[in-house]
């Protein structure tokens, strides 16, 4: 990820933020099955992890 330009990192951060918030909204809605909830929780966790890495290098 260190080879990315600042603009590319900002684009990825913006996209991951949107993904994170969409997944969080689905979790907050509370009408998910167990498998779907687990997949969305994993999405939230991974998006947050990548965001932290990118923001530290941006």
Secondary structure, 3 states (H helix, E strand, C coil): CCCCCHHHHHHHHHHHHHHHHHHHHHHHHCCCCHHHHHHHHHHHHHHHHHHHHHHHHC
